[in-house]
Amino acid sequence: QVKMVQSEGGSVQAGGSLRLSCVSSGYKIIHGDPYCMSWFREFPGKQREGVATILIGGDTDYTDSVKGRFTISRDSANDTLYLQMNSLRPEDTAMYYCAADFGRRRAYVPNCLRRSEMNYWGQGAQVTVSS
């Protein structure tokens, strides 16, 4: 059984930092390594949006609003995905989810900031940034 378990989120003041983590298990035997792993966030009443993604070769991509502030990384040895968030703003307040495309087989290069490309999700973690 594939699982993605996230650390708790947190509350910080604007300008502060938080690091989210997400530990995956059960995927190697079933699916092998993913092509991409990503972080998404969901604002109340809105659709989940892609924040950052890291590809199997290590390339990363970010949504424009977090570029220069957030960093996605992956510790493959420990099956852990991270999102380092610096210079946080009140508008970053959201529920954050990790995700991966374990087992997906495609005939095209996916945009891994699209939720439709992911097929496994963490349980979510609330991040609150106060002004």
SELUM-419814 format. One record per residue (C-alpha): z, y, x. Coordinates in steps of 0.02 Angstrom, whole numbers. Each point is the difference from the previous one (the first is absolute). Layout:
N
PT:pz:py:px
PT:Z:Y:X
...
// end
This chain:
131
PT:pz:py:px
PT:0:0:0
PT:-51:169:69
PT:132:136:-7
PT:7:181:55
PT:176:68:3
PT:31:184:28
PT:148:90:71
PT:88:125:-111
PT:-68:176:-6
PT:112:150:11
PT:33:182:-33
PT:-27:137:127
PT:-17:187:6
PT:-168:80:28
PT:-51:-10:181
PT:94:-161:26
PT:-61:-174:46
PT:8:-175:-72
PT:-69:-167:55
PT:-50:-132:-125
PT:-22:-181:47
PT:-77:-151:-85
PT:22:-180:56
PT:-131:-127:-49
PT:24:-187:-7
PT:-92:-155:-53
PT:-174:67:29
PT:-50:-70:169
PT:-17:-181:-52
PT:-81:41:-166
PT:-113:146:42
PT:5:44:185
PT:8:180:57
PT:-49:137:-123
PT:-147:114:29
PT:108:148:-46
PT:176:49:-49
PT:38:162:-87
PT:130:115:-74
PT:-22:74:-172
PT:105:119:-102
PT:18:31:-184
PT:51:163:-81
PT:76:-6:-175
PT:-137:-15:-129
PT:-138:-16:129
PT:-98:-140:78
PT:50:-77:164
PT:-89:84:145
PT:-36:-58:177
PT:100:86:136
PT:-38:-94:161
PT:-87:-158:56
PT:-10:-102:159
PT:-141:-121:33
PT:6:-166:90
PT:-68:82:158
PT:131:137:-4
PT:-104:142:-70
PT:93:111:-120
PT:-46:119:-139
PT:100:122:-104
PT:-19:102:-156
PT:-26:182:46
PT:168:62:-65
PT:99:-106:125
PT:-110:11:154
PT:100:59:150
PT:165:-37:-88
PT:-1:-186:-41
PT:-34:-146:117
PT:-37:-178:-52
PT:34:-142:122
PT:14:-186:-1
PT:108:-119:102
PT:-100:-159:-16
PT:127:-104:95
PT:131:40:-131
PT:-117:11:-148
PT:59:176:-35
PT:-97:151:-61
PT:72:173:26
PT:-30:175:-66
PT:79:138:103
PT:9:157:-105
PT:36:166:87
PT:3:179:-61
PT:29:-62:-176
PT:-36:116:-145
PT:65:0:-179
PT:-175:-49:-57
PT:18:-163:99
PT:132:-56:-126
PT:-66:-161:-76
PT:21:-188:-9
PT:-78:-76:156
PT:-78:-173:5
PT:-64:-107:142
PT:-151:-108:-32
PT:-118:-121:85
PT:-164:-87:-34
PT:56:-174:51
PT:-136:-127:-36
PT:-133:123:-57
PT:-176:-45:51
PT:-129:136:-15
PT:-182:30:40
PT:32:186:29
PT:116:112:99
PT:141:49:-118
PT:87:166:-20
PT:177:-61:22
PT:72:157:-78
PT:-63:-63:-168
PT:128:-99:-98
PT:-135:-116:-65
PT:-24:-68:176
PT:180:-60:12
PT:62:-161:-76
PT:181:-9:57
PT:133:134:-23
PT:176:39:50
PT:131:41:-130
PT:-1:187:31
PT:122:124:76
PT:46:171:-65
PT:-18:146:119
PT:75:165:-56
PT:-23:161:95
PT:104:150:-53
PT:-43:180:37
// end
